[in-house]
Amino acid sequence: MGGFDLLDPVLQHHIVNTLGWPGLRPLQDESVAPIAAGSDAILLAPTAGGKTEAAMFPILTRMQVQRWHGISVLYLCPLKALLNNLQPRIAEYAAWMGRDAMTWHGDVGQSVRARIKRDRPDVLLTTPESLESMLVSESVDAATVLGGVQAVVVDEVHAFAGDDRGWHLLAVLARLESLLGRKLQRVGMSATVGNPDELLGWLQGGHSAPGRVIAPAVAGSAMVPEITVDSVGSVENAAKVIAALHAGEKRLVFVDSRRLAEELGTMLRGRGITTFVSHSSLSAAERRESEQAFAEARDCVIVATSTLELGIDVGDLDRVIQINAPRTVSSFLQRLGRTGRRPGTTRNCLFLGVTDEAVLSTLGMLQCWSTGWVERVVATPEPRHIAAQQILASALQTRRVPLTGWRDTWGPLPLFGTDGQVIFDYLLEEGFLEHDSGTAFIGPEAEKHFGRRHFMELLAVFTAAPEFTVFAGRQEIGSVETSVLTDDIEGPRVLLLGGRSWKVTHIDWKRRQVFVETTDLEGRAKWMSLPDGASFEITRGVRDVLLGALPAGVTLTRRALATLDDVRLQRADHVTEGAFVISRDDRDDWRWWTWAGAKANRTLAAWAPDLVPPRQRIGAESIRLHGDLSVEDIRSGLAAVRAHCGKRPLPTVDKRALQGLKFSAALPESLAQRSLSTRLVDPTAAARALNERALIQKSPSTT
């Protein structure tokens, strides 16, 4: 019996007659039996692969069979915009069954929340942060409102699993299970990842329940996409190329920063191209307006950061254009999957490198992709700050936490490690928690640090740079960082936001608000970002390209081929087959060309302090060594590091960096520093690089 035959008859009717489908896709068909039986699952398919239906159709069937009532399904997404985008579709499917679906997040008004609490829809679309707010809120009776939850669907699960929001998600689900007294079915959906079985185990949060990875071969997946790499030399030239190519088509252009999104959007508009901009510092209303206008138009461009990578529907695309290279193969696959959805069309991506190094980085990433390699999704190590946050959030939720057995709230989730009791004791000692009669409760230090706006500071897991909200009259445009308002300039202060220029008329420093008016003057965009650096595998892909490899299935323009020839000539002294190079550079400094990735290089720098001077910017390709070392000093130093069998040192972390680790104030400083240090390194990749043969060249390189 196929999956379609196991669905509720009402769903079968609407799939055929309302959707007009001849049947289910392979992923949807294979998902029905295990999910309808209550199994945990990871569903893997490219963007627009039908994952939402693969999860919801069997869950709606199970809902009917078991007669669930009230809020029985939580549908969790990493982005509010994605929730808004999905809600009408899920609500339609639920309505077929006489059920309903509603959305709850930070932009939802009080009247809608009151209706949800009163009427309790069958499916609630929300974020983990909003779910936690419901658990701790005095205005929500969580045991009543959430008492019927049976299943949780996590969309774009890979976007959670690789950072601290993943630990937060699992911890909040564990607390909900503790409140309800039962385990919840967990279904995660993702594009291709390199370790799906591990991702399933992660999603299950330590439970040993039945689970399946469902990833059938996709029809047409063998079709070769059209991948082209061009070298354009500047952002202005990229704008010229985009404006000149593919007239009449709908083009989505991905960039790696908000600043570049604003600048490129302005340049395209200046060339008469209908252009929209989308990034995280624009207001929700501005983003929705851009995305809706783009979805309904034809001959236009939308310039976006990764905000449009995660499944938000912007209509049928003709082209994806990538300025420079995305950091991961996974991101590239997500973006590539935006195209080729209509019958008769092909998935495609045009890369425009604005520098020679960008062309090389792009080819390195594509070299990894062409071999079938995709990143593993790995949970962030040692999330002690999330452990501290969870203890305090649990105290808010339950009002009192027992001094013994307090970990039971999170069941088998391995959040607290060996330092859990140390963190708990620190919270007591420092006044974040107070206690009497064998229980602990929120103390004055927690109120001081996190108590503003009903403890909302405690319930937001990410730390962002302080930003000012920008208003044109009463309309919120977006936000900017402080530095763009304080840098010394001549003449009026003009901001670039939403692809338009705005002259600053007033700054309310106390309320962190900026008031602006439109202007024809040239605006300025600026946001600070700290990218993590390329991985070992992608950096090795770059090295392979320098050594002569070319990614299969990729077309290089004449300009890209000329750039590659030049770069190979310039970097010839930095690479050799089967070994790493250590050579003098043009400043007569030693440079260790590891090609190991940023994390591995930081690891090697910590392991070899006698070779590597402190206070240097460490990238993915190389490390600077002490300039006065002899060849023998280098050889003996490498031998000593290779022979070391004890515990390896971690990089030193500046105390000021702790400000970027939210809730670090609720941790002993030594634990906070260890958490940050551990996240900076990759010992496995470092060991692989270290154990290669060393080729030491005394003469300066040609760079």
C-alpha positions in Angstrom: 0.0 0.0 0.0 1.4 3.4 -1.0 1.6 6.5 1.1 -1.3 8.1 -0.6 -3.6 5.3 0.4 -2.8 5.8 4.0 -3.8 9.4 4.1 -7.2 10.6 5.4 -9.8 10.3 2.5 -10.5 14.0 2.8 -6.9 14.8 2.1 -6.8 12.3 -0.8 -9.8 14.1 -2.4 -8.2 17.6 -2.1 -4.8 16.4 -3.3 -6.4 15.2 -6.5 -9.2 17.7 -7.0 -8.0 20.9 -5.3 -4.3 20.7 -5.9 -4.7 18.8 -9.2 -1.8 16.5 -8.4 -1.7 13.1 -10.1 -0.2 11.6 -6.9 2.5 12.3 -4.3 6.1 12.9 -4.9 8.5 10.2 -3.7 9.5 12.1 -0.5 5.8 12.7 0.3 4.9 9.1 -0.4 7.6 7.6 1.7 6.9 10.0 4.6 3.3 9.0 5.2 3.7 5.6 6.9 6.4 6.5 9.5 5.1 9.9 10.4 1.4 8.8 10.6 2.6 6.1 12.9 4.2 8.7 15.2 7.9 8.2 14.3 10.4 11.0 14.5 11.9 11.9 11.1 14.2 14.0 9.0 12.9 14.9 5.6 15.5 15.8 3.0 14.8 17.4 -0.4 15.9 20.4 -2.4 14.2 23.8 -2.1 10.6 23.5 -3.4 10.8 19.7 -3.0 7.4 19.3 -1.2 8.7 18.9 2.3 5.9 20.9 4.0 3.3 18.6 2.5 5.4 15.5 3.3 5.3 16.5 7.0 1.8 18.0 7.3 -0.3 15.5 5.3 0.6 12.5 7.5 0.4 14.6 10.7 -3.1 15.9 9.7 -4.1 12.3 9.1 -2.8 11.2 12.5 -4.6 14.2 14.1 -7.9 12.9 12.7 -7.4 9.3 13.6 -6.4 10.1 17.2 -8.9 13.0 17.5 -6.4 15.6 18.7 -7.9 18.8 20.0 -6.6 22.3 20.7 -3.1 23.3 19.7 -1.8 19.8 18.8 1.0 20.7 16.3 3.7 23.3 16.6 5.3 24.3 13.3 8.6 26.0 14.1 10.7 28.2 11.7 13.9 30.2 12.1 12.4 33.3 10.5 9.1 35.2 11.1 9.0 36.0 7.4 9.0 32.3 6.6 6.1 31.7 9.1 4.1 34.4 7.4 4.8 32.9 4.0 3.8 29.4 5.0 0.7 30.1 7.1 -1.8 30.5 4.3 -0.8 27.2 2.7 -0.8 25.2 6.0 -4.1 26.9 7.0 -5.6 25.7 3.7 -4.5 22.1 4.2 -5.9 22.2 7.8 -9.2 23.7 6.7 -9.8 20.8 4.4 -10.0 18.7 7.6 -12.2 21.2 9.4 -9.0 22.4 11.3 -7.2 25.7 11.4 -3.7 27.1 11.6 -2.5 30.5 13.0 0.8 32.3 13.6 2.3 33.6 16.8 5.5 35.6 16.8 6.8 39.0 17.9 4.9 40.9 15.2 1.5 39.4 16.0 -0.8 41.8 17.8 -2.5 41.3 21.2 -5.9 40.8 19.7 -4.7 37.9 17.6 -2.9 36.4 20.6 -6.0 36.7 22.7 -7.9 34.8 20.0 -5.3 32.0 19.9 -5.4 31.6 23.7 -9.2 31.5 23.6 -9.9 29.4 20.5 -6.6 27.4 20.3 -6.0 26.6 16.6 -5.0 23.0 15.7 -1.6 24.1 14.2 0.4 27.0 15.7 3.2 28.4 13.6 5.8 30.1 15.7 9.5 30.5 16.5 11.4 28.8 19.5 11.8 32.3 21.1 8.1 32.9 20.9 7.3 29.5 22.2 9.6 30.1 25.2 7.8 33.5 25.8 4.6 31.6 26.0 6.0 29.2 28.6 7.2 32.0 30.9 4.4 34.6 30.3 2.1 35.4 33.1 -0.7 36.1 30.6 -0.5 32.6 29.0 -1.6 29.5 30.9 0.9 27.3 29.1 -0.3 24.1 30.6 -3.8 24.9 29.2 -2.9 26.6 25.9 -0.2 24.1 25.0 -1.6 21.1 26.8 -2.7 19.3 23.7 0.6 19.4 21.7 1.5 16.1 20.3 3.9 16.8 17.4 6.5 19.4 16.5 7.6 20.2 12.9 10.9 22.1 12.5 11.3 23.7 9.1 14.9 24.5 7.9 16.2 22.4 10.8 19.8 22.7 9.6 19.6 26.5 10.1 19.0 25.8 13.8 21.3 22.8 14.3 24.5 24.6 13.4 24.4 27.4 16.0 23.1 28.3 19.5 19.5 28.6 18.4 19.6 24.8 18.0 20.5 24.2 21.6 17.9 26.8 22.6 15.2 25.0 20.4 16.0 21.6 21.9 16.0 23.0 25.5 12.6 24.7 25.0 11.1 21.5 23.6 12.5 19.6 26.5 10.9 22.0 29.0 7.6 21.7 27.1 7.8 17.9 27.3 8.5 18.2 31.0 5.4 20.4 31.4 3.2 18.0 29.5 4.7 14.8 30.9 5.1 13.1 27.5 7.6 13.0 24.6 6.6 14.9 21.5 6.9 13.6 17.9 9.6 15.6 16.2 9.8 16.0 12.4 12.6 18.1 10.8 12.9 19.3 7.3 16.1 20.3 5.5 17.8 20.6 2.2 20.8 18.3 1.6 23.2 17.9 4.5 26.3 15.8 4.9 25.3 13.9 8.0 21.5 13.3 8.0 21.6 10.5 10.6 23.4 12.7 13.1 21.0 15.5 12.4 18.1 13.1 13.3 19.8 12.1 16.5 20.4 15.8 17.3 16.7 16.6 16.7 15.6 13.8 19.1 17.5 15.6 21.9 18.9 12.5 23.6 15.7 10.4 23.3 16.1 6.9 21.9 12.7 7.0 20.1 12.1 5.4 16.6 13.2 7.7 13.9 13.9 7.7 10.1 15.8 9.8 7.6 13.7 10.0 4.5 15.6 11.2 1.4 14.5 9.5 -1.8 16.1 10.2 -5.1 14.5 13.2 -6.7 13.2 12.9 -10.3 15.3 15.1 -12.5 18.1 15.5 -9.9 20.5 14.0 -12.4 19.9 17.0 -14.7 23.1 19.1 -14.8 22.5 22.7 -13.7 23.9 25.7 -15.6 26.8 27.1 -13.5 28.8 30.0 -14.9 31.7 31.9 -13.2 32.6 35.3 -14.5 35.3 37.8 -13.2 34.0 41.4 -13.3 36.5 43.3 -11.1 34.2 45.6 -9.2 30.7 46.0 -7.8 30.0 48.6 -10.4 30.9 46.2 -13.2 28.7 43.6 -11.6 25.8 46.0 -11.8 26.6 46.6 -15.5 26.6 42.8 -16.2 23.3 42.3 -14.3 21.7 45.2 -16.1 22.8 44.0 -19.5 22.0 40.3 -19.2 18.6 38.4 -19.1 16.3 41.4 -19.9 12.7 40.5 -19.2 13.6 37.9 -16.6 13.2 37.7 -12.9 16.6 37.7 -11.2 17.5 37.0 -7.6 20.9 38.4 -6.7 22.6 37.1 -3.5 25.3 39.2 -1.8 27.3 38.6 1.4 26.5 41.8 3.3 23.8 44.3 3.9 26.1 47.1 2.8 26.7 45.4 -0.5 23.0 44.8 -0.9 22.3 48.5 -0.5 25.1 49.6 -2.8 24.3 47.2 -5.6 20.6 47.9 -5.4 21.3 51.6 -5.8 23.6 51.0 -8.8 21.0 48.9 -10.5 18.2 51.4 -10.0 20.6 54.0 -11.4 20.7 51.9 -14.6 16.9 51.9 -14.9 16.5 48.3 -13.6 13.4 47.7 -11.4 15.2 46.7 -8.3 14.1 45.6 -4.8 16.3 45.0 -1.7 15.8 42.5 1.2 18.0 42.1 4.3 17.7 41.7 8.0 18.1 45.4 8.9 15.1 46.5 6.9 11.8 46.6 8.7 9.4 43.6 8.3 7.0 45.9 6.4 9.7 47.0 4.0 10.9 43.5 3.4 7.3 42.2 2.8 6.7 45.1 0.4 9.8 44.3 -1.6 9.3 40.6 -1.7 5.6 40.9 -2.7 6.4 43.4 -5.4 9.1 41.2 -6.7 6.9 38.1 -6.6 4.3 39.8 -8.8 6.7 41.4 -11.3 8.5 39.9 -14.2 11.4 42.1 -15.6 13.1 42.9 -12.3 15.9 42.1 -9.8 15.8 41.6 -6.0 19.1 41.9 -4.2 19.2 40.0 -1.0 21.4 38.6 1.7 20.8 35.1 3.1 17.4 36.2 4.3 15.9 34.9 1.0 17.9 31.6 1.2 15.5 29.8 3.5 12.5 28.9 1.4 10.5 32.2 1.4 8.4 32.2 -1.7 9.1 35.0 -4.1 7.5 33.4 -7.1 9.0 31.7 -10.1 12.6 32.8 -10.7 14.4 32.7 -14.0 17.9 33.4 -12.7 20.0 33.3 -9.5 23.1 35.5 -9.5 25.7 35.2 -6.8 28.1 38.1 -6.1 31.3 36.4 -4.9 31.0 33.0 -3.2 28.7 31.9 -0.4 30.5 30.5 2.6 29.2 27.0 2.3 28.2 24.4 -0.3 25.0 24.1 1.6 24.1 27.7 1.0 24.9 27.4 -2.7 22.6 24.4 -3.0 19.8 26.3 -1.2 20.2 29.3 -3.6 20.6 27.1 -6.7 17.3 25.4 -5.7 15.5 28.6 -6.2 15.6 28.2 -9.9 14.4 25.5 -12.3 11.0 24.9 -10.7 8.9 25.5 -13.8 8.6 22.6 -16.4 11.1 23.1 -19.1 13.5 25.3 -17.1 16.9 24.4 -15.7 18.5 25.2 -12.4 21.2 27.9 -12.9 23.5 30.2 -11.1 25.8 32.9 -12.4 28.7 33.8 -10.2 30.2 37.3 -10.5 33.5 37.7 -8.8 34.3 41.3 -8.0 38.0 40.5 -7.1 40.5 37.9 -8.2 40.3 36.3 -4.8 36.5 36.1 -5.0 36.8 34.2 -8.3 39.3 31.8 -6.7 37.1 31.3 -3.6 34.1 30.6 -5.8 36.0 27.9 -7.8 37.2 26.3 -4.5 33.6 26.0 -3.2 32.4 24.7 -6.6 35.3 22.2 -6.6 33.9 20.7 -3.3 30.3 20.8 -4.7 31.4 19.0 -7.9 32.7 16.1 -5.9 29.4 15.7 -4.1 30.7 17.0 -0.8 28.3 18.9 1.5 29.0 20.3 5.0 28.1 18.2 8.0 25.7 20.1 10.4 27.4 20.1 13.8 26.0 21.5 17.0 28.0 24.3 18.5 30.3 23.0 21.3 30.0 23.8 25.0 26.9 26.0 25.0 27.4 27.0 28.6 25.8 30.4 28.1 22.6 28.7 26.8 22.7 26.4 29.8 22.7 29.5 32.1 19.9 31.1 30.1 17.8 28.0 30.4 18.2 27.7 34.2 17.0 31.3 34.5 14.2 30.9 32.0 13.0 27.7 33.8 13.0 29.7 37.1 10.8 32.3 35.3 8.5 29.6 34.0 8.0 27.6 37.2 8.7 30.4 39.7 10.8 28.0 41.8 13.5 25.5 40.7 14.6 22.7 43.1 18.2 22.8 44.3 18.5 19.1 43.7 17.3 17.3 40.6 16.9 20.6 38.7 18.3 19.0 35.5 15.3 16.7 35.3 13.4 19.5 33.5 15.5 18.9 30.4 15.3 15.1 30.4 18.1 13.4 28.4 19.2 16.6 26.6 23.0 16.9 26.9 23.0 20.6 27.4 24.7 21.0 30.7 27.8 18.7 30.3 30.1 18.5 33.3 29.8 22.2 34.2 26.0 22.3 34.8 26.3 22.3 38.6 29.1 24.8 38.5 26.9 27.2 36.5 23.9 26.6 38.8 26.1 27.4 41.9 27.5 30.5 40.2 24.0 31.8 39.5 23.2 31.3 43.2 26.5 32.9 44.5 26.2 35.9 42.3 22.5 36.6 43.0 21.1 35.7 39.6 19.1 33.1 41.7 18.1 33.3 45.3 17.0 30.3 47.4 15.2 29.2 50.5 13.4 26.0 51.6 15.3 23.9 49.1 14.2 25.9 46.0 15.7 28.7 43.9 14.0 31.6 42.3 14.9 34.7 40.2 17.3 37.0 42.0 18.2 40.7 41.8 21.1 40.2 39.4 18.9 38.5 36.8 16.5 41.4 37.0 19.3 43.9 36.7 20.9 42.2 33.6 17.8 40.7 31.8 14.7 42.1 33.5 13.8 44.9 31.1 10.6 44.6 29.1 9.3 41.6 31.2 12.6 39.7 30.8 12.6 39.9 27.0 16.4 40.3 27.1 16.5 36.8 28.6 14.3 35.3 25.9 16.2 36.5 22.9 19.1 34.1 22.2 21.1 36.2 19.8 23.2 39.3 20.5 23.3 41.9 17.7 25.2 45.1 17.6 23.2 48.0 19.1 21.1 49.5 16.3 18.9 52.6 15.8 15.5 52.3 14.3 15.1 54.6 11.2 11.7 56.4 10.6 10.5 58.5 7.7 7.6 60.2 9.4 5.8 57.4 11.1 6.9 54.7 8.7 9.7 52.4 10.0 12.3 51.9 7.3 14.8 49.6 9.1 17.7 49.9 11.4 21.4 51.0 11.3 24.3 50.5 13.5 25.7 53.3 15.8 28.9 53.9 13.9 27.1 55.2 10.7 25.7 57.9 12.9 28.9 58.8 14.8 31.6 58.7 12.1 33.1 62.0 11.2 31.7 63.3 7.9 31.5 66.5 6.0 28.1 67.9 5.1 24.7 66.3 5.9 24.5 62.7 7.2 22.8 60.6 4.5 21.9 56.9 5.0 21.5 54.2 2.4 18.6 51.9 3.4 16.1 50.0 1.4 17.9 50.9 -1.8 17.1 54.6 -1.2 19.0 57.6 0.2 17.7 59.3 3.4 19.0 62.5 4.9 19.1 62.4 8.7 17.0 65.2 10.3 17.0 64.2 13.9 18.6 61.5 16.2 16.9 60.6 19.5 19.9 59.0 21.3 17.9 58.0 24.3 15.2 56.1 22.4 17.7 54.9 19.7 15.6 56.4 16.9 16.7 58.2 13.7 14.3 60.4 11.7 15.0 60.9 8.0 13.6 62.4 4.8 14.2 61.4 1.2 17.1 63.0 -0.7 18.9 62.8 -4.0 22.2 63.0 -2.2 24.4 59.8 -2.2 23.8 57.7 0.9 26.1 55.5 2.9 25.6 52.0 4.2 27.7 50.4 6.9 27.2 47.3 9.1 29.9 45.4 11.0 30.1 41.6 10.6 32.5 39.0 11.7 32.5 36.0 9.3 33.9 32.8 10.6 36.2 32.1 7.7 36.4 29.3 5.2 36.3 25.7 6.3 39.2 23.2 5.8 37.4 21.5 2.9 36.6 24.6 0.9 40.1 26.0 1.5 41.5 22.7 0.3 39.2 23.0 -2.7 40.9 26.4 -3.4 44.3 24.8 -3.2 43.2 22.0 -5.6 42.1 24.7 -8.1 45.5 26.5 -7.8 47.2 23.1 -8.5 45.2 22.7 -11.7 41.8 21.2 -10.9 38.6 22.7 -12.3 35.1 21.9 -11.0 33.2 19.6 -13.3 30.0 21.0 -14.8 31.1 24.6 -14.4 31.6 27.1 -17.3 34.2 29.8 -16.9 34.0 32.9 -19.1 37.1 34.2 -20.9 37.5 36.8 -18.2 37.3 34.2 -15.4 39.8 31.9 -17.2 42.2 34.9 -17.6 41.8 35.7 -13.9 42.5 32.1 -12.9 45.6 32.0 -15.0 46.9 35.2 -13.4 46.1 33.9 -9.9 47.7 30.6 -10.5 50.9 32.3 -11.6 50.9 34.7 -8.6 50.2 31.9 -6.1 52.5 29.3 -7.6 54.9 29.5 -4.6 52.2 28.9 -2.1 51.1 25.4 -3.1 52.6 22.1 -3.9 51.1 18.6 -4.3 51.0 16.6 -1.1 52.8 19.1 1.2 52.5 22.5 2.8 54.8 25.4 1.9 56.6 27.7 4.3 58.3 30.6 2.5 59.5 34.1 2.9 57.1 36.7 1.7 57.9 40.1 0.1 58.4 41.7 3.6 60.9 38.9 4.4 58.5 37.4 7.0 57.9 33.6 7.1 54.5 32.6 5.9 53.1 29.1 6.6 50.7 28.2 3.7 48.6 25.6 5.5 45.5 25.8 3.3 43.6 24.4 6.3 40.8 26.9 7.0 40.5 29.7 9.5 39.6 27.5 12.5 42.4 25.0 11.9 44.9 27.9 11.5 43.7 29.4 14.8 44.2 26.0 16.3 47.8 25.7 14.9 48.6 29.2 16.2 47.6 28.1 19.7 49.5 24.9 19.5 52.8 26.5 18.2 53.3 29.7 20.2 57.1 29.4 19.7 56.6 29.6 15.9 53.5 31.8 15.6 53.5 35.4 16.9 50.4 36.6 18.6 48.3 39.6 17.5 47.8 38.7 13.8 44.7 38.4 11.7 44.5 34.7 10.9 42.8 33.7 7.7 42.0 30.4 6.0 45.1 30.0 3.8 48.2 30.9 5.9 49.8 31.9 9.2 52.6 34.4 9.7 55.6 32.9 11.6 58.2 34.8 13.7 60.5 36.5 11.2 63.8 35.7 12.9 63.4 31.9 12.8 65.9 29.8 11.0 64.9 26.8 8.8 66.2 24.5 11.5 64.1 26.4 14.1 61.0 25.9 12.0 61.7 22.2 11.5 62.3 21.5 15.2 59.3 23.6 16.2 57.0 21.6 13.9 58.5 18.3 15.2 57.8 19.4 18.8 54.2 20.3 18.0 53.7 17.0 16.2 55.2 15.0 19.1 53.1 16.7 21.8 50.8 14.2 23.4 49.3 16.2 26.2 46.2 18.4 26.3 46.5 21.0 23.6 46.1 24.7 24.5 43.2 26.8 23.3 43.5 30.3 21.7 43.5 33.2 24.1 40.2 35.2 24.1 40.1 38.9 24.8 37.8 39.6 27.6 36.0 42.2 25.5 35.0 39.4 23.1 32.8 38.0 25.8 30.3 40.8 25.1 29.5 38.9 21.9 28.5 35.8 23.9 25.0 36.6 25.1 24.3 35.7 28.8 28.1 35.5 29.5 27.4 37.7 32.5 25.6 34.7 34.0 28.7 32.5 33.7 32.0 32.4 35.5 34.5 34.3 33.3 36.7 31.3 32.9 33.8 29.2 31.6 32.7 31.9 29.2 36.3 32.2 27.8 36.6 28.5 27.4 33.3 28.4 25.5 34.5 31.0 23.1 37.9 29.5 22.7 36.5 26.1 21.9 34.4 27.6 19.1 37.4 29.2 17.5 39.2 25.9 16.7 39.2 22.8 14.6 41.7 20.3 16.1 40.9 17.5 13.6 41.6 19.7 10.6 44.7 21.2 12.3 46.1 17.7 12.9 45.5 16.8 9.2 47.4 19.9 8.1 50.2 19.6 10.6 51.0 16.0 9.6 51.7 16.9 6.0 55.2 17.1 4.6 56.8 20.5 5.0 58.5 22.3 2.0 60.5 25.2 3.3 61.6 27.8 0.8 64.2 30.4 1.8 63.7 32.8 -1.1 60.8 35.4 -1.1 57.6 34.4 -2.9 56.3 36.2 -5.9 53.3 37.8 -4.2 
